Amino acid sequence: MPKVIFNLPDGTQREFEVAVGKTLLDIAWDNQLNVEGACGGVMACSTCHMIVDAAWASRLETPGQEEDEMLDLAWGVTKTSRLGCQIKVTEALDGLVVSLPTETRNLLD
């Protein structure tokens, strides 16, 4: 099973073995990480914003226009920011490293 490494806002790191096909949002929820995902993972908010490690960013599919528009609403966006609900784990992503931002912005409230 592939591993995904999450860098948490407090500086700690958590590593999980995960099933292929799970999204990063699912993994965060399954492991009680502080990721809201207010829309339930249907790309209607930006509260699952994650920052992909630069070494991994080019290995992911390019985000579509809809994801880019949702990221425009996120706090602390970087060049490698993505929505966790849009990244599905594959064997090729074994060792993927992502960081959780220190804040999120929920415009659904």
BAVO-542811 format. One record per residue: x, y, z of N, C-alpha, C, O in turn; residue in three letters. Coordinates in Angstrom, 2 decimals, always signed. Atoms other than C-alpha are relative to their C-alpha. Layout:
<recs>
{rec {X Y Z} {X Y Z} {X Y Z} {X Y Z} ALA} ...
</recs>
This chain:
<recs>
{rec {+0.85 -1.19 +0.00} {+0.00 +0.00 +0.00} {+0.89 +1.25 +0.00} {+1.93 +1.28 +0.66} MET} {rec {-0.78 -1.24 +0.03} {+1.24 +3.50 -0.77} {-0.06 +0.72 +1.34} {-0.99 +0.56 +2.13} PRO} {rec {-0.06 -0.83 -1.20} {+2.26 +5.85 +2.01} {-0.18 +1.46 -0.39} {+0.27 +1.90 -1.45} LYS} {rec {+0.15 -1.44 +0.16} {+1.25 +9.49 +2.34} {+0.46 +0.64 +1.30} {+0.12 +0.18 +2.39} VAL} {rec {-0.54 -0.70 -1.16} {+3.04 +11.89 +4.66} {-0.64 +1.38 +0.08} {-0.61 +2.15 -0.89} ILE} {rec {+0.62 -1.30 -0.25} {+1.21 +14.87 +6.15} {+0.88 +0.79 +0.97} {+1.20 +0.31 +2.05} PHE} {rec {-0.66 -0.94 -0.91} {+3.14 +17.80 +7.62} {-1.09 +0.85 +0.62} {-1.84 +1.52 -0.08} ASN} {rec {+1.07 -0.70 -0.70} {+0.89 +19.31 +10.26} {+0.45 +1.41 +0.39} {+1.64 +1.68 +0.50} LEU} {rec {-0.33 -1.40 -0.32} {+0.71 +23.01 +11.19} {+0.86 +0.15 +1.26} {+1.59 +1.14 +1.39} PRO} {rec {-0.80 -0.11 -1.23} {+2.31 +22.32 +14.60} {+1.43 -0.49 -0.18} {+2.20 -0.53 +0.77} ASP} {rec {-1.36 +0.45 +0.28} {+5.46 +21.00 +12.90} {+0.20 -1.50 +0.07} {+1.27 -1.99 -0.28} GLY} {rec {-0.12 +1.46 -0.05} {+4.76 +17.31 +13.45} {-0.33 -0.59 -1.37} {-0.89 +0.07 -2.24} THR} {rec {+0.22 +0.70 +1.26} {+4.58 +14.77 +10.68} {-0.72 -1.31 +0.30} {-0.39 -2.01 +1.26} GLN} {rec {+0.72 +1.27 -0.14} {+2.16 +11.86 +10.29} {+0.07 -0.75 -1.32} {-0.13 -0.17 -2.38} ARG} {rec {-0.11 +0.84 +1.19} {+2.63 +8.99 +7.85} {-1.05 -1.10 +0.08} {-1.24 -1.72 +1.12} GLU} {rec {+1.06 +1.00 +0.04} {-0.16 +6.66 +6.76} {+0.15 -0.90 -1.22} {+0.46 -0.43 -2.31} PHE} {rec {+0.15 +0.91 +1.13} {-0.38 +3.56 +4.61} {-1.47 +0.06 -0.39} {-2.35 -0.06 +0.47} GLU} {rec {+1.37 -0.25 +0.43} {-3.48 +4.05 +2.50} {-0.37 -0.86 -1.21} {+0.50 -1.31 -1.95} VAL} {rec {+0.51 +0.76 +1.14} {-5.63 +2.22 -0.01} {+0.05 +0.87 -1.26} {-0.23 +2.06 -1.22} ALA} {rec {+0.02 -0.68 +1.29} {-5.24 +3.15 -3.66} {-1.43 +0.45 -0.27} {-2.38 -0.28 +0.01} VAL} {rec {+1.32 -0.55 +0.31} {-8.14 +5.37 -4.77} {-0.55 +0.94 +1.05} {-1.49 +1.68 +0.78} GLY} {rec {+0.45 -0.94 -1.04} {-8.57 +7.22 -1.47} {+0.48 +1.40 -0.35} {+1.56 +1.58 -0.91} LYS} {rec {-0.45 -1.38 +0.19} {-8.45 +11.00 -1.69} {+0.77 +0.45 +1.24} {+0.66 -0.16 +2.31} THR} {rec {-0.71 -0.55 -1.15} {-6.20 +13.05 +0.56} {-0.98 +0.47 +1.07} {-0.69 +0.38 +2.26} LEU} {rec {+1.03 -0.40 -0.97} {-9.36 +14.43 +2.18} {-0.49 -1.21 +0.78} {-0.62 -1.15 +2.00} LEU} {rec {+0.43 +1.23 -0.68} {-10.57 +10.89 +2.94} {+1.03 -0.45 +1.03} {+0.68 -0.83 +2.15} ASP} {rec {-1.07 +0.43 -0.89} {-7.21 +10.05 +4.47} {+0.05 +0.88 +1.24} {+0.19 +0.39 +2.36} ILE} {rec {+0.00 -0.93 -1.14} {-7.28 +13.17 +6.64} {-1.16 -0.30 +0.93} {-0.98 -0.35 +2.15} ALA} {rec {+1.17 +0.31 -0.84} {-10.79 +12.38 +7.85} {+0.18 -1.33 +0.72} {-0.09 -1.42 +1.92} TRP} {rec {-0.17 +1.33 -0.60} {-9.99 +8.69 +8.46} {+0.97 +0.01 +1.18} {+0.89 -0.84 +2.06} ASP} {rec {-1.04 -0.04 -1.03} {-7.08 +9.72 +10.68} {-0.12 +1.20 +0.92} {+0.84 +1.59 +1.59} ASN} {rec {+0.34 -1.10 -0.90} {-8.72 +12.60 +12.54} {+0.97 +1.18 -0.09} {+1.30 +1.80 +0.91} GLN} {rec {-0.80 -1.21 +0.20} {-6.48 +15.28 +11.03} {-0.95 +1.18 -0.12} {-2.11 +1.01 -0.50} LEU} {rec {+0.84 -1.19 -0.04} {-7.80 +18.81 +11.27} {-0.19 +0.58 -1.41} {+0.39 +1.61 -1.75} ASN} {rec {+0.35 -0.45 +1.35} {-9.15 +19.15 +7.72} {-1.52 -0.03 -0.08} {-2.13 -1.08 +0.09} VAL} {rec {+1.45 -0.11 -0.07} {-12.72 +20.38 +7.44} {-0.72 -0.68 -1.15} {-1.56 -1.56 -0.92} GLU} {rec {+0.74 +0.55 +1.13} {-13.88 +19.51 +3.93} {-1.48 +0.29 +0.12} {-2.31 -0.62 +0.03} GLY} {rec {+1.37 -0.43 -0.30} {-17.08 +21.50 +4.54} {-1.02 -0.46 -1.04} {-2.18 -0.70 -0.70} ALA} {rec {+0.95 +0.38 +1.06} {-18.65 +20.54 +1.19} {-0.12 -1.50 -0.16} {-0.87 -1.98 -1.01} CYS} {rec {+0.07 +1.46 +0.10} {-18.12 +16.82 +1.74} {+0.85 -0.57 -1.12} {+0.69 -1.74 -1.47} GLY} {rec {-0.91 +0.50 +1.03} {-15.47 +16.54 -0.95} {-0.51 +0.10 -1.42} {-0.08 -0.65 -2.29} GLY} {rec {+0.56 -0.15 +1.35} {-17.47 +17.72 -3.97} {+0.51 +1.26 -0.70} {-0.11 +1.75 -1.65} VAL} {rec {-0.66 -1.17 +0.59} {-15.18 +20.67 -4.80} {-0.91 +1.23 -0.04} {-0.97 +1.93 -1.05} MET} {rec {+0.85 -1.17 -0.09} {-17.64 +23.31 -3.65} {+0.47 +0.94 +1.11} {-0.25 +1.87 +1.48} ALA} {rec {-0.59 -0.87 -1.01} {-15.38 +24.88 -1.00} {+1.52 -0.13 -0.12} {+2.02 -0.81 -1.02} CYS} {rec {-1.46 +0.11 +0.03} {-11.69 +25.28 -0.27} {+0.58 -0.44 +1.34} {+1.76 -0.25 +1.60} SER} {rec {-0.44 +0.35 -1.36} {-11.50 +23.89 +3.27} {+0.80 -1.29 +0.07} {+1.16 -1.73 +1.17} THR} {rec {-0.92 +1.15 +0.01} {-9.51 +20.82 +2.19} {+1.29 +0.39 -0.71} {+2.01 -0.46 -1.24} CYS} {rec {-1.22 -0.53 +0.60} {-6.71 +23.04 +0.85} {+1.22 -0.65 +0.65} {+1.34 -0.68 +1.87} HIS} {rec {-1.25 +0.59 -0.44} {-3.34 +21.29 +1.10} {+1.11 +0.50 -0.91} {+0.86 +0.89 -2.05} MET} {rec {-1.14 -0.46 +0.78} {+0.12 +22.22 -0.09} {+0.87 -1.22 -0.30} {+1.43 -1.84 +0.60} ILE} {rec {-0.78 +1.15 +0.44} {+1.86 +19.52 -2.10} {+1.47 +0.38 +0.01} {+1.85 +1.47 -0.43} VAL} {rec {-1.43 -0.23 +0.01} {+5.60 +19.23 -1.57} {+0.46 +0.22 -1.44} {+0.03 -0.48 -2.35} ASP} {rec {-0.44 -0.37 +1.35} {+7.38 +20.81 -4.54} {+0.55 -1.18 -0.79} {+0.39 -1.24 -2.01} ALA} {rec {-0.56 +1.16 +0.69} {+9.14 +17.53 -5.36} {-1.08 -0.91 -0.58} {-0.82 -1.69 -1.49} ALA} {rec {+1.11 +0.84 +0.45} {+5.74 +15.89 -5.87} {-0.97 +0.71 -0.93} {-1.72 +0.06 -1.66} TRP} {rec {+1.02 -0.77 +0.72} {+3.74 +18.68 -7.51} {-0.07 -0.36 -1.48} {-1.16 -0.46 -2.03} ALA} {rec {+0.00 +0.29 +1.44} {+4.80 +17.83 -11.07} {-0.48 -1.41 -0.32} {-0.74 -1.73 -1.48} SER} {rec {+0.46 +1.37 +0.21} {+3.75 +14.21 -10.60} {-1.52 -0.12 +0.01} {-2.07 -1.17 -0.33} ARG} {rec {+1.47 -0.01 -0.06} {+0.10 +15.17 -10.13} {-0.57 +0.55 -1.30} {+0.08 +1.33 -2.00} LEU} {rec {+0.70 -0.62 +1.13} {-2.39 +15.94 -12.86} {-0.19 +1.47 +0.29} {-0.36 +1.87 +1.44} GLU} {rec {+0.21 -1.43 -0.15} {-2.76 +19.65 -13.45} {-1.43 +0.26 +0.47} {-2.36 -0.35 -0.05} THR} {rec {+1.36 -0.29 -0.44} {-5.73 +21.09 -11.57} {-0.82 +0.64 -1.12} {-0.29 +1.41 -1.93} PRO} {rec {+0.90 -0.59 +0.99} {-8.72 +21.99 -13.71} {-0.43 +1.40 +0.41} {-0.09 +1.87 +1.49} GLY} {rec {+0.46 -1.36 -0.24} {-10.35 +25.39 -13.93} {-0.85 +0.09 +1.26} {-0.70 +1.04 +2.04} GLN} {rec {+0.87 -0.04 -1.17} {-12.96 +24.56 -11.28} {+0.81 -0.07 +1.30} {+0.52 +0.65 +2.25} GLU} {rec {-0.84 +0.08 -1.19} {-10.29 +23.53 -8.76} {+0.77 +1.31 +0.19} {+0.87 +1.81 +1.31} GLU} {rec {-0.71 -1.29 -0.09} {-8.27 +26.68 -9.56} {-0.90 +1.09 +0.58} {-0.46 +1.89 +1.40} ASP} {rec {+0.93 -1.00 -0.50} {-11.36 +28.80 -8.92} {-0.29 -0.19 +1.48} {-0.40 +0.80 +2.22} GLU} {rec {+0.21 +0.25 -1.42} {-11.97 +27.12 -5.56} {+1.25 +0.39 +0.80} {+1.14 +0.93 +1.89} MET} {rec {-1.24 -0.37 -0.70} {-8.30 +27.60 -4.61} {+0.14 +1.51 +0.14} {+0.79 +1.98 +1.07} LEU} {rec {-0.02 -1.46 -0.12} {-8.75 +31.33 -5.26} {-0.65 +0.46 +1.31} {-0.39 +1.57 +1.78} ASP} {rec {+0.71 -0.34 -1.24} {-10.95 +31.28 -2.13} {+0.76 -0.45 +1.25} {+0.39 -0.08 +2.37} LEU} {rec {-0.73 +0.57 -1.13} {-8.40 +29.48 +0.07} {+0.97 +1.01 +0.59} {+1.43 +1.93 -0.08} ALA} {rec {-0.97 -0.82 -0.71} {-6.15 +31.12 +2.64} {+1.39 -0.59 -0.22} {+1.56 -1.81 -0.15} TRP} {rec {-1.38 +0.44 +0.05} {-2.38 +30.92 +2.11} {+0.36 -0.86 -1.20} {+1.19 -1.77 -1.08} GLY} {rec {-0.24 +0.81 +1.20} {-2.38 +29.51 -1.43} {+1.44 +0.19 -0.48} {+1.99 +1.29 -0.44} VAL} {rec {-1.35 -0.01 +0.57} {+1.00 +28.60 -2.94} {-0.06 -0.57 -1.41} {-1.13 -0.97 -1.88} THR} {rec {-0.06 +0.55 +1.36} {+2.13 +27.45 -6.39} {-0.35 -1.48 -0.03} {-0.76 -2.00 -1.06} LYS} {rec {+0.27 +1.44 -0.03} {+1.68 +23.83 -5.26} {-1.25 -0.34 +0.81} {-1.45 -1.49 +1.21} THR} {rec {+1.26 +0.24 -0.73} {-1.66 +24.25 -3.48} {-0.96 -0.83 -0.84} {-1.05 -0.67 -2.05} SER} {rec {+1.01 +0.84 +0.63} {-4.34 +21.69 -4.27} {-1.13 -0.23 +1.00} {-0.96 +0.00 +2.20} ARG} {rec {+1.10 +0.43 -0.87} {-7.70 +20.59 -2.91} {+0.19 -1.48 +0.28} {+0.35 -2.28 -0.64} LEU} {rec {-0.20 +1.40 -0.38} {-7.33 +17.35 -0.98} {-1.04 -0.94 -0.56} {-0.77 -2.12 -0.75} GLY} {rec {+1.06 +0.84 +0.54} {-10.62 +16.08 -2.36} {+0.26 -0.37 -1.46} {-0.42 -1.25 -1.99} CYS} {rec {-0.25 +0.22 +1.42} {-9.16 +16.14 -5.88} {+1.22 -0.86 -0.29} {+1.51 -1.16 -1.45} GLN} {rec {-1.19 +0.83 +0.20} {-6.04 +14.05 -5.33} {-0.28 -1.39 +0.51} {-0.43 -1.61 +1.71} ILE} {rec {+0.18 +1.41 -0.35} {-6.56 +10.30 -5.41} {+1.35 -0.69 +0.01} {+2.17 -0.51 -0.89} LYS} {rec {-1.27 +0.69 -0.16} {-3.72 +8.13 -4.21} {+0.10 -1.15 -1.00} {-0.84 -1.92 -1.20} VAL} {rec {-0.35 +1.11 +0.89} {-2.11 +5.78 -6.72} {+1.31 -0.60 +0.50} {+1.97 -0.02 +1.36} THR} {rec {-1.29 +0.60 -0.36} {+0.86 +3.43 -6.40} {+1.14 +0.96 -0.35} {+2.15 +1.01 +0.36} GLU} {rec {-1.05 -0.94 +0.43} {+2.90 +6.08 -8.26} {+0.19 +1.14 +0.99} {+1.21 +1.83 +0.94} ALA} {rec {-0.10 -1.08 -0.99} {+2.23 +8.51 -5.39} {+0.51 -0.50 +1.35} {+0.37 +0.20 +2.35} LEU} {rec {-0.55 +0.55 -1.24} {+3.86 +6.26 -2.77} {+1.08 +0.94 +0.52} {+2.08 +1.18 -0.15} ASP} {rec {-0.94 -0.94 -0.61} {+5.67 +8.66 -0.43} {-0.40 +1.45 -0.15} {+0.35 +2.34 +0.27} GLY} {rec {+0.48 -1.38 +0.19} {+3.62 +11.75 -1.37} {+0.04 +0.77 +1.31} {-0.36 +0.27 +2.36} LEU} {rec {-0.10 -0.88 -1.17} {+4.25 +14.63 +1.03} {-0.88 +1.22 -0.24} {-0.74 +1.90 -1.25} VAL} {rec {+0.84 -1.20 +0.05} {+1.64 +17.33 +1.69} {+0.04 +0.69 +1.36} {+0.25 +0.05 +2.39} VAL} {rec {+0.06 -0.77 -1.24} {+1.41 +20.09 +4.27} {-1.40 +0.59 +0.15} {-2.02 +1.02 -0.83} SER} {rec {+1.29 -0.63 -0.30} {-1.75 +21.32 +5.94} {+0.26 +1.45 +0.37} {+1.15 +1.74 +1.16} LEU} {rec {-0.20 -1.41 -0.33} {-2.08 +25.10 +6.08} {-0.37 +0.28 +1.46} {-1.09 -0.49 +2.09} PRO} {rec {+0.27 -0.35 -1.39} {-2.21 +26.85 +9.44} {-1.41 +0.53 +0.20} {-1.92 +0.55 +1.32} THR} {rec {+1.37 -0.51 -0.08} {-5.64 +28.33 +8.62} {-0.78 -0.43 -1.23} {-0.20 -0.76 -2.27} GLU} {rec {+0.88 +0.21 +1.16} {-8.61 +27.69 +6.36} {-1.06 +1.08 +0.01} {-1.28 +1.75 +1.01} THR} {rec {+1.07 -0.98 +0.14} {-11.39 +29.89 +5.11} {-1.24 -0.72 -0.50} {-1.23 -1.26 -1.61} ARG} {rec {+1.23 +0.68 +0.38} {-14.92 +28.48 +5.03} {-1.05 +1.06 -0.37} {-1.60 +1.73 +0.49} ASN} {rec {+0.98 -0.97 +0.47} {-17.21 +30.63 +2.90} {-1.42 -0.57 -0.02} {-2.36 +0.12 -0.41} LEU} {rec {+1.32 +0.61 -0.04} {-20.11 +28.18 +3.33} {-0.77 +0.35 +1.26} {-1.99 +0.21 +1.31} LEU} {rec {+0.68 -0.33 -1.27} {-20.85 +29.31 +6.89} {-0.84 +1.24 -0.14} {-1.48 +1.67 +0.82} ASP} 
</recs>
